[in-house]
Amino acid sequence: MDVQETEGNKADLARLKALVILNENLKQQESKFKAQCKKQLKELQDKIKHVGEGDDDEEEMRRIREIEKVYEKDLAKFTRVRQLLAKMNQDLAFVQRKIDEVPTRTELVQYERRFVELHEQVDSKLEETKKHFDTFNNLQDRTTFLDRELVLLDSIYAKYPEARKNDTGKEKLKEELGRIQADVDKSTQGVQANLTKLKENRTQLTDQYNQLMEEQRAYHKACKDFQDECTKNEYLQSVQQQQEVS
């Protein structure tokens, strides 16, 4: 028990020790009581043998009846003690099962190590997946802008020969270039606005993350303080139970 004792099962082990001591004491009392009862029964049987059939010794008979009453009372007491012993054995088995269900410190360390490894693997896989998604999105945006640029260049190239023939064609080309420039500026402003919004969102998420981390640290500290208080409470309860048993 001393080898298996931990902070988590200290109270259960203390109660188990007290129950084991009580169980051994009850067994010794039961053995002594049985021996005494057998001795008294033998004495009574010997006395009954010496009593004749026609003997009317009332004093001896009265004494025998008193002894029988005492024997019945002791037998009832013995029955109660046996019932109490059975109840103690049940409690002892229940506490033993509870102790067996509690994982040892070595098992807890193994579980914790395995959970840390799984967390690191999941975190690494998540970071890798995020990088792939970011790369795909960037390449998709670049492809979209390059396609638009190619369409614009094809449009300018198609109208350039006509613009070289007369002034009207030149004016149309200038107007087309002006429209293209306006669309490009509008698209640039939209991208810039989206970038500004994403930066603001990132700042908010960073602040929220820092706040959550602070709350997590406070939560872990509160859990540790609560566990320490529970350990103290269990120790005090075990001490009180030992005092009540003794």
Backbone torsions as a table, in degrees:
resi	resn	phi	psi	omega
1	MET	NA	-39.7	179.9
2	ASP	-64.9	-33.5	179.5
3	VAL	-69.2	-38.5	-177.1
4	GLN	-84.9	-3.9	-174.9
5	GLU	-69.7	131.6	175.8
6	THR	-133.9	176.2	178.3
7	GLU	-66.4	-29.2	-176.3
8	GLY	-77.3	-32.6	-175.8
9	ASN	-114.4	17.2	-178.0
10	LYS	-61.5	-42.9	-179.0
11	ALA	-65.1	-42.4	179.6
12	ASP	-65.0	-39.7	179.2
13	LEU	-66.2	-38.1	178.2
14	ALA	-63.3	-43.6	177.5
15	ARG	-65.3	-37.6	179.4
16	LEU	-63.8	-42.8	178.7
17	LYS	-60.9	-43.5	-179.5
18	ALA	-63.4	-40.4	179.2
19	LEU	-66.9	-37.5	178.8
20	VAL	-64.2	-43.5	178.8
21	ILE	-62.1	-44.7	179.3
22	LEU	-63.4	-39.3	179.5
23	ASN	-62.6	-44.2	179.3
24	GLU	-64.3	-39.8	178.5
25	ASN	-63.9	-41.5	180.0
26	LEU	-66.3	-37.3	177.8
27	LYS	-62.9	-43.1	178.9
28	GLN	-63.5	-42.6	178.3
29	GLN	-63.4	-38.8	178.8
30	GLU	-63.1	-43.0	-179.2
31	SER	-63.8	-44.8	179.1
32	LYS	-64.0	-39.8	-178.1
33	PHE	-66.5	-39.6	177.2
34	LYS	-61.7	-44.4	-179.9
35	ALA	-62.0	-41.7	179.7
36	GLN	-65.4	-41.8	179.7
37	CYS	-64.0	-42.1	177.9
38	LYS	-61.9	-41.0	179.6
39	LYS	-63.2	-45.9	179.2
40	GLN	-64.3	-39.1	179.0
41	LEU	-63.3	-40.7	179.1
42	LYS	-64.7	-41.4	178.2
43	GLU	-61.7	-42.2	180.0
44	LEU	-65.1	-42.8	178.6
45	GLN	-62.1	-39.0	177.9
46	ASP	-64.7	-40.3	179.3
47	LYS	-67.3	-38.3	179.9
48	ILE	-64.3	-37.1	178.8
49	LYS	-63.0	-35.6	-177.4
50	HIS	-81.6	-10.8	179.3
51	VAL	-82.4	124.7	-179.3
52	GLY	-75.9	165.3	-179.1
53	GLU	-68.3	-36.9	-178.4
54	GLY	-94.9	4.4	-177.8
55	ASP	-76.4	126.4	-179.5
56	ASP	-114.2	44.9	179.5
57	ASP	-73.2	93.3	-175.6
58	GLU	-64.3	-35.7	-178.6
59	GLU	-63.6	-41.8	179.1
60	GLU	-67.3	-40.1	178.6
61	MET	-65.3	-40.0	178.4
62	ARG	-62.5	-40.0	178.8
63	ARG	-65.6	-38.7	178.8
64	ILE	-64.8	-41.1	179.4
65	ARG	-64.1	-39.3	177.4
66	GLU	-63.0	-40.6	178.7
67	ILE	-65.0	-38.1	177.3
68	GLU	-63.6	-39.2	177.3
69	LYS	-63.6	-44.0	178.1
70	VAL	-61.5	-40.6	179.1
71	TYR	-62.1	-42.3	178.9
72	GLU	-63.8	-40.6	177.9
73	LYS	-63.9	-43.8	179.5
74	ASP	-65.7	-35.5	177.9
75	LEU	-65.8	-39.9	176.8
76	ALA	-64.9	-40.1	176.3
77	LYS	-63.1	-41.2	178.4
78	PHE	-62.4	-39.2	178.1
79	THR	-63.2	-42.6	178.2
80	ARG	-63.3	-40.2	179.3
81	VAL	-64.2	-39.5	178.0
82	ARG	-64.6	-40.3	177.2
83	GLN	-63.4	-42.3	177.8
84	LEU	-62.8	-39.9	178.0
85	LEU	-63.1	-41.5	177.5
86	ALA	-62.6	-40.9	178.2
87	LYS	-64.6	-39.6	177.8
88	MET	-64.6	-38.1	177.8
89	ASN	-64.9	-38.3	175.9
90	GLN	-62.8	-45.2	177.2
91	ASP	-61.6	-39.4	179.4
92	LEU	-62.9	-43.1	178.8
93	ALA	-66.1	-37.5	178.9
94	PHE	-64.3	-44.9	178.7
95	VAL	-64.5	-38.0	179.0
96	GLN	-63.9	-39.8	177.2
97	ARG	-64.7	-39.9	178.2
98	LYS	-63.0	-40.2	179.0
99	ILE	-65.7	-40.4	179.3
100	ASP	-65.4	-31.7	-179.3
101	GLU	-73.9	-23.4	-179.1
102	VAL	-76.3	125.0	179.1
103	PRO	-68.2	148.5	179.0
104	THR	-76.1	169.7	-179.5
105	ARG	-63.7	-36.2	178.3
106	THR	-63.7	-43.6	178.4
107	GLU	-63.5	-40.7	178.4
108	LEU	-63.1	-39.8	177.9
109	VAL	-63.9	-40.9	178.0
110	GLN	-64.5	-44.1	177.4
111	TYR	-59.9	-45.7	-178.9
112	GLU	-62.3	-42.4	179.3
113	ARG	-62.8	-41.1	-179.5
114	ARG	-67.1	-40.5	178.4
115	PHE	-63.7	-39.2	177.8
116	VAL	-64.0	-42.6	178.6
117	GLU	-62.7	-43.6	178.3
118	LEU	-63.4	-40.1	178.7
119	HIS	-63.3	-41.9	179.3
120	GLU	-65.0	-39.9	178.3
121	GLN	-64.4	-45.2	179.4
122	VAL	-64.5	-41.6	179.8
123	ASP	-64.2	-41.6	178.3
124	SER	-64.3	-42.2	178.9
125	LYS	-65.4	-37.0	178.7
126	LEU	-65.3	-44.4	178.4
127	GLU	-62.1	-41.3	178.8
128	GLU	-63.9	-42.1	179.2
129	THR	-64.7	-40.2	177.6
130	LYS	-61.7	-41.3	179.2
131	LYS	-63.1	-42.0	178.6
132	HIS	-64.1	-41.1	179.1
133	PHE	-65.5	-42.9	178.5
134	ASP	-62.9	-42.6	178.5
135	THR	-62.3	-43.8	179.7
136	PHE	-62.7	-44.2	-179.5
137	ASN	-64.2	-42.2	178.8
138	ASN	-63.1	-44.6	178.8
139	LEU	-65.6	-36.0	177.8
140	GLN	-65.2	-42.9	178.3
141	ASP	-65.1	-42.8	178.5
142	ARG	-62.1	-40.8	178.0
143	THR	-63.1	-40.2	179.5
144	THR	-63.6	-45.8	-179.9
145	PHE	-66.7	-38.0	177.7
146	LEU	-66.2	-37.1	176.5
147	ASP	-63.9	-42.6	177.8
148	ARG	-63.4	-43.5	179.2
149	GLU	-61.8	-39.4	178.7
150	LEU	-64.6	-40.0	178.0
151	VAL	-63.2	-41.4	179.1
152	LEU	-64.8	-43.8	179.4
153	LEU	-63.6	-39.2	177.1
154	ASP	-64.6	-38.5	179.4
155	SER	-65.9	-42.7	179.4
156	ILE	-66.4	-41.2	-179.3
157	TYR	-64.7	-35.2	-179.7
158	ALA	-69.6	-31.7	-177.4
159	LYS	-93.3	-10.7	-176.9
160	TYR	-65.4	-43.0	179.0
161	PRO	-60.1	-37.1	179.1
162	GLU	-68.5	-33.8	-179.2
163	ALA	-69.0	-25.9	-179.8
164	ARG	-75.0	-19.2	-175.2
165	LYS	-76.7	-44.5	-175.2
166	ASN	-148.1	173.9	-178.8
167	ASP	-70.7	-32.2	180.0
168	THR	-61.6	-41.5	178.0
169	GLY	-64.1	-36.2	178.3
170	LYS	-65.1	-40.7	-179.4
171	GLU	-65.0	-41.7	178.3
172	LYS	-62.8	-38.6	178.9
173	LEU	-66.5	-39.8	177.6
174	LYS	-62.7	-42.7	179.0
175	GLU	-62.7	-41.5	179.4
176	GLU	-64.4	-41.2	177.8
177	LEU	-65.7	-37.7	177.5
178	GLY	-64.4	-40.7	177.4
179	ARG	-64.4	-41.7	178.5
180	ILE	-62.8	-41.5	178.8
181	GLN	-62.5	-39.6	178.9
182	ALA	-65.2	-40.5	179.0
183	ASP	-65.5	-39.8	178.5
184	VAL	-63.9	-43.5	178.9
185	ASP	-62.4	-42.1	179.5
186	LYS	-63.1	-43.1	178.3
187	SER	-64.4	-39.1	178.3
188	THR	-63.2	-42.6	178.9
189	GLN	-63.2	-40.0	178.4
190	GLY	-63.6	-43.2	178.5
191	VAL	-64.0	-40.8	179.5
192	GLN	-64.3	-41.1	178.0
193	ALA	-64.2	-40.5	178.3
194	ASN	-65.1	-38.9	177.9
195	LEU	-63.5	-43.2	178.5
196	THR	-62.0	-41.4	179.1
197	LYS	-64.6	-41.2	178.9
198	LEU	-65.3	-37.5	177.4
199	LYS	-64.2	-43.1	178.1
200	GLU	-62.5	-41.9	178.7
201	ASN	-63.3	-39.8	178.2
202	ARG	-63.4	-40.5	178.4
203	THR	-62.4	-43.9	178.6
204	GLN	-63.4	-42.2	179.5
205	LEU	-66.0	-35.8	177.7
206	THR	-65.1	-43.5	177.2
207	ASP	-63.0	-41.7	179.0
208	GLN	-64.5	-39.8	178.7
209	TYR	-63.6	-43.9	178.5
210	ASN	-62.4	-39.4	178.2
211	GLN	-65.2	-41.9	178.7
212	LEU	-65.8	-38.5	177.0
213	MET	-62.8	-39.5	178.0
214	GLU	-64.8	-42.0	177.3
215	GLU	-65.7	-36.3	177.8
216	GLN	-64.6	-42.7	177.1
217	ARG	-62.1	-41.7	178.6
218	ALA	-64.9	-36.7	178.9
219	TYR	-65.1	-45.9	179.2
220	HIS	-62.4	-38.9	178.6
221	LYS	-65.5	-42.0	178.9
222	ALA	-64.5	-39.7	177.7
223	CYS	-62.8	-41.3	179.6
224	LYS	-65.1	-43.7	178.1
225	ASP	-62.5	-40.7	179.4
226	PHE	-64.4	-41.2	178.9
227	GLN	-63.8	-40.4	177.9
228	ASP	-62.5	-42.6	179.5
229	GLU	-66.3	-37.9	177.5
230	CYS	-63.4	-40.1	178.4
231	THR	-63.6	-42.7	177.2
232	LYS	-62.4	-41.9	-179.5
233	ASN	-63.9	-43.1	178.7
234	GLU	-63.3	-39.9	179.0
235	TYR	-63.8	-43.9	179.6
236	LEU	-65.1	-38.0	177.7
237	GLN	-64.9	-41.2	178.6
238	SER	-63.7	-40.6	177.8
239	VAL	-62.9	-41.9	179.4
240	GLN	-65.4	-40.7	178.3
241	GLN	-64.7	-39.6	177.1
242	GLN	-62.6	-39.8	178.6
243	GLN	-66.0	-39.5	179.0
244	GLU	-66.2	-39.7	179.7
245	VAL	-65.9	-42.2	180.0
246	SER	-71.7	NA	NA
